[in-house]
């Protein structure tokens, strides 16, 4: 098999060739490495190689599973591989070697995927752009001056660049869907409880985070979801499992659907024209396919939701930093300045704001449930703007120094009173104001690449469904993929760094 042939095929097709003995797992692994060696010096998508264990797995005559022999990458956060560190993009965890596989890692292995590396992520997944101080920024194959998104940005870049046909991802606030939108990929955040965390990390952010993948095709997303779902004794949440495999469900087109759409956001009152056009064109396509489409007011206050989301996230990050300090002896210099400042905000807020945010979560669930009584899906842009230039979300050096000082004097209340918190909410979520709804409510949501900008950049759109409507979302995505194929759109060749 030639490299260009490998890069043109999805995981399902590659697995079929292995099963038919037209190619071996070792040959596919060699091609994946060849591609990684060519483009990763520029993209910085892969930050850890697992070559020895991958060689052994590819050579195993008993390798089996629906994706036996297909090269694959894990996200270096929440997807632990026994015997290797999981840095979570942080110097503080550089030597934190996993003593067992994560549940999702084991399920990837059981599916026969050959895991040969781990991908870049922002520190603790805390940003929508993958630019950790520890590993350096990941870059978007469609324009290497731009971000591949985050927090599964390394995975998104690796798939878009053709290193692998699919890669591990997870999503606590948009971290599957944002990279999918930035890189021209499919990214489904499953319903809460469908693809659980564990056993090391538990249910992150009180169930707001879930495991998943980024892929080039809907059928890969469906079949890989089939491979990783299932209840587990460690899981805190459960949702009904599908009656039929998702890979089977997508072979049937959906019936006529009622879909409400909006690009409006209080967090970003002026979304980029391209984001608005993406939704309007998608709405027109849906109408052509026979669905009932209507522009609606957002069924929630996204400014209030953003504040509640970040209140929970800040508290979660403070607990995580405190735990790492206790376990590893990490000091301030082992964390990014932004992380320390956010951790201090989480510490200083106390219990009441977190409990209020959790109570408000019920309000968002009720509002979305009422919306779904009249509509099957809610359509929005995934991003309010095309992928940002690398460094656009970086904190200035002066503010980094101020943040370290504030965290040392426990100045979280000062940051709240001074308005820094409100600025942080706008700066953090202003370009990604649409994705947190699905996390807070536990609903499934998918980003599909239906739009490219005038500059040739992908800009996905998002559909949010009812709890347990993962199969319905995938059915619609498959119909859209058939109507507007995207899998054979590839970025221009990636040039090596100077």
C-alpha positions in Angstrom: 0.0 0.0 0.0 1.2 3.5 -0.8 1.1 6.3 1.7 -1.5 8.3 -0.4 -3.7 5.2 -0.4 -3.4 4.8 3.3 -4.3 8.5 3.9 -7.4 8.3 1.7 -9.0 5.5 3.6 -11.0 5.6 6.9 -10.5 3.2 9.8 -13.4 1.0 8.7 -11.9 0.5 5.2 -8.4 -0.1 6.6 -9.8 -2.7 9.0 -11.5 -4.4 6.1 -8.2 -4.7 4.2 -6.5 -6.2 7.2 -9.3 -8.7 7.6 -9.1 -9.7 4.0 -5.3 -10.0 4.4 -4.6 -7.4 1.7 -2.4 -5.5 4.1 -0.8 -6.3 7.5 -1.0 -4.3 10.7 2.7 -3.9 10.6 2.5 -2.3 7.1 -0.2 0.1 8.2 1.8 1.0 11.3 4.9 1.7 9.2 2.8 4.1 7.0 1.3 5.9 10.0 4.8 6.4 11.3 6.1 7.6 7.9 3.4 10.2 7.8 4.0 11.2 11.5 7.7 11.6 10.9 7.0 13.8 7.9 4.5 16.2 9.4 4.7 16.1 13.2 7.8 18.3 13.4 5.6 21.1 12.1 2.2 20.2 13.6 3.4 19.0 17.1 0.3 16.8 17.3 2.1 13.8 18.8 4.0 14.3 22.1 4.7 10.7 23.2 5.5 7.7 21.0 4.7 4.1 22.1 6.7 2.4 19.4 7.8 -0.7 21.2 4.4 -1.7 22.5 2.8 -0.8 19.1 5.3 -3.1 17.3 4.4 -6.0 19.6 0.7 -5.4 19.1 1.0 -5.2 15.4 3.0 -8.4 15.3 0.5 -10.3 17.5 -1.0 -13.2 15.4 -4.0 -13.1 17.7 -4.8 -9.5 17.2 -8.6 -9.2 16.8 -11.5 -6.8 17.0 -13.5 -4.7 14.6 -10.6 -2.4 14.0 -7.8 -5.0 14.2 -4.6 -3.5 12.8 -5.7 0.1 12.4 -3.1 2.6 13.7 -4.5 4.9 16.5 -3.4 7.6 18.8 -4.6 8.4 22.4 -5.1 11.8 23.8 -2.5 12.5 26.5 -5.3 13.4 29.0 -7.8 11.0 30.5 -6.7 8.1 28.3 -3.9 6.5 30.4 -1.7 3.7 28.9 -0.1 1.4 31.5 3.6 2.0 31.9 3.7 5.5 30.3 3.2 9.0 31.7 0.0 10.9 31.2 1.2 14.5 31.3 -2.2 16.2 30.7 -0.1 18.9 29.0 1.6 19.8 32.3 5.2 19.7 33.6 3.7 18.7 36.9 2.7 15.3 35.6 5.7 14.6 33.3 6.7 11.6 35.4 3.2 10.4 36.4 3.4 6.9 35.0 0.0 5.0 34.8 -0.2 1.7 36.6 -3.1 0.5 34.5 -5.0 1.4 31.3 -7.9 3.7 31.4 -11.2 2.0 30.7 -11.5 3.7 27.3 -7.9 2.7 26.4 -8.7 -0.9 27.2 -11.7 -0.8 25.0 -9.7 0.7 22.2 -7.2 -2.1 22.5 -10.0 -4.7 22.7 -11.2 -3.3 19.4 -7.8 -4.2 17.9 -6.6 -0.6 17.4 -2.8 -0.4 17.3 -1.9 2.5 19.6 1.5 4.0 18.8 1.4 7.5 20.5 -0.3 10.1 22.5 -1.4 13.5 21.4 -0.9 17.1 22.5 -3.4 18.9 24.8 -3.5 22.2 26.7 -2.6 21.9 30.4 -5.4 19.9 32.0 -7.6 20.5 29.0 -8.3 24.0 30.3 -8.4 25.9 26.9 -10.0 25.6 23.5 -6.6 26.0 21.9 -3.8 23.4 22.3 -0.8 25.5 23.3 0.7 24.1 26.5 3.9 25.6 27.8 5.3 22.1 28.4 4.9 20.7 24.9 4.5 23.8 22.8 1.6 24.6 20.5 -0.1 22.1 18.2 -0.8 23.5 14.7 -3.7 23.1 12.3 -2.8 21.2 9.0 -5.2 23.5 7.1 -3.1 26.5 8.1 -0.2 25.9 10.3 -0.4 29.5 11.6 -3.7 28.6 13.2 -4.8 26.4 16.1 -6.3 22.9 15.7 -8.5 23.8 18.7 -8.6 22.0 22.0 -8.5 20.4 24.2 -8.2 17.4 21.8 -6.2 19.5 19.4 -3.4 17.1 18.9 -5.8 14.4 18.0 -7.7 16.6 15.6 -4.5 17.7 13.8 -3.2 14.1 13.5 -6.4 12.9 11.9 -6.7 15.9 9.6 -3.1 15.5 8.5 -3.6 11.8 7.6 -1.4 10.3 10.3 -4.3 8.2 11.6 -7.9 7.9 10.4 -9.2 8.4 13.9 -7.9 9.3 17.3 -8.9 9.4 20.9 -10.5 12.5 22.4 -12.7 13.5 25.3 -15.0 16.4 25.9 -15.7 18.4 29.1 -16.8 21.7 27.5 -16.4 21.2 23.7 -13.0 19.4 23.5 -14.2 16.9 20.9 -16.3 19.2 18.9 -14.0 22.2 18.8 -11.1 20.3 17.2 -13.5 18.6 14.9 -14.8 22.0 13.7 -11.3 23.4 13.4 -9.9 20.5 11.4 -12.8 19.5 9.1 -13.7 16.3 11.1 -16.6 14.6 12.7 -16.8 14.9 16.5 -19.5 13.4 18.7 -19.8 14.2 22.4 -21.9 11.2 23.6 -24.7 11.3 26.1 -23.7 11.4 29.7 -23.0 7.9 30.9 -22.6 6.3 27.5 -18.8 6.3 27.3 -17.6 6.6 30.9 -14.3 7.6 32.4 -12.4 5.5 34.8 -10.9 3.9 36.6 -8.2 6.4 37.4 -10.0 9.7 36.9 -13.6 9.0 37.9 -16.3 11.1 36.3 -14.6 14.4 35.6 -16.5 17.6 36.3 -19.5 15.9 37.9 -20.3 14.0 34.7 -19.8 16.9 32.3 -16.9 15.2 30.6 -17.1 12.1 28.4 -14.8 10.0 26.3 -14.9 9.8 22.5 -13.0 10.1 19.2 -12.5 12.5 16.3 -12.8 10.9 12.8 -13.0 11.8 9.1 -16.2 9.8 8.5 -19.5 9.2 10.3 -19.3 5.5 9.9 -16.0 5.5 11.8 -17.5 7.6 14.6 -20.5 5.2 14.8 -18.4 2.1 14.9 -15.8 3.4 17.3 -18.6 4.6 19.6 -20.0 1.0 19.5 -16.5 -0.1 20.6 -16.2 2.1 23.7 -19.7 2.3 25.1 -21.0 0.2 27.9 -21.7 0.3 31.6 -19.0 -0.2 34.2 -19.1 -0.7 38.0 -16.8 2.4 38.4 -19.2 4.7 36.5 -21.3 7.2 38.3 -23.8 7.7 35.5 -25.7 5.4 33.2 -27.8 5.9 30.1 -29.8 3.2 28.1 -27.6 1.4 25.6 -28.8 1.3 22.0 -31.0 -1.5 20.8 -28.9 -1.8 17.7 -25.3 -0.9 17.0 -24.7 2.7 15.9 -22.9 1.4 12.8 -26.1 -0.3 11.8 -28.4 2.6 12.7 -26.6 5.0 10.3 -27.4 2.7 7.3 -31.0 4.0 7.5 -31.8 7.7 6.7 -33.6 9.7 9.4 -37.3 10.5 8.9 -38.3 14.1 8.5 -37.0 16.1 11.5 -37.8 19.4 13.1 -34.7 21.5 13.7 -34.3 24.9 15.3 -31.2 26.9 14.6 -29.5 30.0 15.9 -26.1 31.7 15.8 -27.0 34.2 18.5 -24.9 34.3 21.7 -24.7 36.8 24.6 -21.1 35.8 25.1 -20.3 36.9 21.6 -23.0 39.2 20.2 -21.1 39.5 16.9 -20.1 36.0 15.7 -18.0 36.0 12.6 -19.9 36.2 9.3 -18.5 32.8 8.3 -20.1 31.2 11.4 -23.5 32.7 10.6 -23.2 31.6 6.9 -22.2 28.1 8.1 -25.4 27.7 10.0 -27.6 29.4 7.4 -26.2 27.2 4.6 -26.6 24.1 6.8 -30.3 25.1 7.4 -30.9 25.4 3.7 -29.3 22.0 3.1 -31.5 20.5 5.8 -34.6 22.0 4.1 -33.5 20.5 0.8 -33.3 17.1 2.5 -36.9 17.4 3.6 -36.5 18.5 7.2 -38.5 21.3 8.8 -36.1 24.1 9.8 -36.8 27.2 11.8 -34.7 30.0 13.2 -35.3 30.2 17.0 -34.2 32.1 20.0 -31.6 30.1 22.0 -33.4 28.1 24.6 -31.1 29.2 27.4 -29.0 32.2 28.6 -25.5 31.4 27.4 -23.9 34.1 29.4 -25.3 32.7 32.6 -24.5 29.2 31.5 -20.9 30.2 30.7 -20.5 31.6 34.2 -21.9 28.5 35.8 -19.8 26.2 33.6 -16.6 28.0 34.5 -17.5 28.1 38.2 -17.6 24.3 38.2 -14.5 24.1 36.0 -12.5 26.5 38.2 -13.4 24.4 41.3 -12.5 21.2 39.5 -9.2 22.6 38.4 -8.4 23.8 41.9 -9.1 20.3 43.3 -6.9 18.8 40.5 -4.0 21.1 41.2 -4.2 20.5 44.9 -4.2 16.7 44.4 -1.2 16.9 42.1 0.7 19.0 44.6 -0.1 16.4 47.3 0.8 13.4 45.2 3.9 14.6 43.4 5.2 17.5 45.4 4.8 19.8 42.4 5.5 23.5 43.0 4.1 26.7 41.4 6.7 26.6 38.6 5.4 23.2 37.5 2.1 24.8 36.5 1.2 27.5 34.0 0.4 30.9 35.3 -3.1 30.7 33.9 -3.7 27.4 35.7 -2.6 28.9 39.0 -4.8 31.9 38.6 -7.8 29.8 37.7 -7.1 27.4 40.6 -7.1 30.4 42.9 -10.4 31.5 41.5 -11.8 28.0 42.2 -10.4 28.0 45.8 -11.6 31.5 46.7 -15.2 31.1 45.4 -16.2 28.7 48.1 -18.9 26.1 48.1 -22.0 28.3 47.5 -21.2 29.4 43.8 -20.5 25.8 42.9 -23.8 24.6 44.5 -25.6 27.4 42.8 -24.1 26.4 39.4 -25.2 22.8 40.0 -28.7 23.9 40.8 -28.8 26.1 37.7 -27.8 23.1 35.7 -31.2 21.7 36.4 -32.7 24.8 34.9 -30.7 24.4 31.7 -31.8 20.7 31.5 -35.4 21.7 31.9 -35.2 24.5 29.4 -33.5 22.2 26.8 -36.1 19.4 27.5 -38.9 21.9 26.8 -37.2 22.9 23.6 -36.9 19.3 22.5 -40.6 18.8 22.9 -41.0 20.8 19.7 -37.7 20.2 18.0 -35.5 17.1 17.4 -32.2 19.0 17.3 -30.8 22.5 18.0 -28.4 23.7 15.3 -25.6 26.2 16.0 -22.2 27.1 14.8 -19.6 25.0 16.7 -17.3 28.0 16.8 -18.1 31.7 16.7 -15.1 32.4 14.5 -12.8 30.4 12.2 -9.8 28.7 13.9 -7.7 31.3 15.8 -4.1 32.2 15.0 -1.7 30.3 17.3 -1.1 32.5 20.3 -4.4 34.4 20.2 -5.5 32.9 23.5 -2.1 33.3 25.2 -1.8 35.4 28.3 0.6 38.4 28.0 3.8 38.1 29.9 2.8 40.9 32.2 -0.5 39.3 33.1 1.2 36.0 33.7 3.5 37.6 36.3 0.5 39.3 37.9 -1.4 36.1 37.9 1.4 34.3 39.7 1.6 37.1 42.3 -2.2 37.0 42.8 -2.2 33.3 43.3 0.5 33.4 45.9 -1.3 36.0 48.0 -4.6 34.1 47.6 -6.1 37.0 45.7 -9.0 35.1 44.0 -11.6 37.4 45.6 -9.7 40.4 44.4 -9.8 39.0 40.9 -13.6 38.6 41.1 -14.1 42.1 42.5 -11.8 43.7 39.9 -13.7 42.2 37.0 -11.0 39.9 35.9 -13.4 37.0 36.2 -15.9 38.5 33.8 -13.1 39.3 31.3 -11.8 35.7 31.7 -15.3 34.3 30.9 -15.6 36.4 27.7 -12.0 35.7 26.6 -12.3 32.0 27.3 -15.7 31.3 25.8 -16.2 34.2 23.4 -15.0 32.2 20.4 -16.6 28.9 21.6 -19.8 30.0 23.3 -22.0 27.2 21.9 -20.5 23.9 23.1 -20.9 24.0 26.9 -24.6 23.5 26.8 -24.3 19.8 26.0 -21.8 19.3 28.8 -23.9 20.9 31.5 -27.0 19.1 30.4 -25.4 15.8 29.6 -27.0 15.8 26.1 -25.3 14.4 23.0 -23.9 16.8 20.4 -22.1 16.4 17.2 -19.9 18.7 15.1 -19.9 18.0 11.3 -17.8 19.8 8.7 -20.4 21.4 6.4 -18.6 24.7 5.8 -15.3 25.9 4.6 -14.4 29.6 4.7 -13.4 31.8 1.8 -9.8 31.2 3.0 -10.2 27.4 2.8 -10.5 26.8 6.5 -13.0 24.3 7.9 -15.7 25.6 10.2 -18.1 23.0 11.6 -21.7 23.2 12.7 -23.1 21.6 15.8 -26.3 19.7 16.5 -27.5 19.1 20.1 -30.0 16.2 20.7 -32.1 14.7 23.4 -30.5 12.5 26.1 -29.8 9.2 24.4 -30.3 10.5 20.9 -26.8 9.6 19.9 -28.0 7.3 17.1 -30.4 9.9 15.8 -27.5 12.5 15.6 -25.3 10.0 13.8 -28.1 9.1 11.3 -28.5 12.8 10.5 -24.8 13.3 10.2 -24.6 10.3 7.8 -27.3 11.8 5.6 -25.5 15.2 5.6 -22.2 13.4 4.7 -23.9 11.7 1.8 -25.4 15.0 0.6 -22.2 17.1 1.0 -19.2 14.6 1.1 -16.2 15.9 3.0 -13.9 13.0 3.7 -11.8 13.4 0.6 -11.1 17.1 1.3 -7.5 17.3 2.5 -5.3 20.2 3.6 -2.4 21.3 1.4 0.9 19.6 2.1 2.4 20.5 5.5 5.7 22.3 5.1 8.5 21.4 7.6 9.6 24.0 10.2 12.4 26.4 9.3 
